[in-house]
Amino acid sequence: MEFQRGRLFDHVHLRVADVDASKRFYRAAFGALGLADEMVEGEGNFYLDDLYVDKADGPVSHVHLAFIAKDRETVQAFHRAVLAAGGRDNGPPGERDYHPGYYAAFAFDPDGNNIEAVFHGPFRRSAESVVFTPTQ
């Protein structure tokens, strides 16, 4: 079975009630995923790759986001880290019946977004990331 990723979204923008609480949660999540040093923090916002988060001036976002984990241990580390950072459990690490090898954990972030780390089983990437280079 083959999965295509990176063709639909340019970016995801979350609007949150408390940026500092969200920074703690996502810093823990990204740390468990091996990406902590890549999070860029600004005054009232932060981002990493395709995810941008800032203060809501109205209702907060309510979405489901699934982050790629490199293995089952990373899924477990994600779950421990986000719960320790104030997340609420929404499903402990374990096999799911979505497809063979689907191993995931879920937690609600401070605003109630359902955040998942998922390992789809052993895989080989065609590329580490998509790189955009201006042509002009």
ABEGO torsion letter per residue (X at the ends): XBBBBGAABABBBBBBABAAAAAAAAAAAAAAAGAAAABBBBBGBBBBEABBBBBBABBBBBBBBBBBBABAAAAAAAAAAAAAAGBBBAEBBEBBAABBGBBBBBBBBAAGBBBBBBBAEBBBBABABBBBBBAX
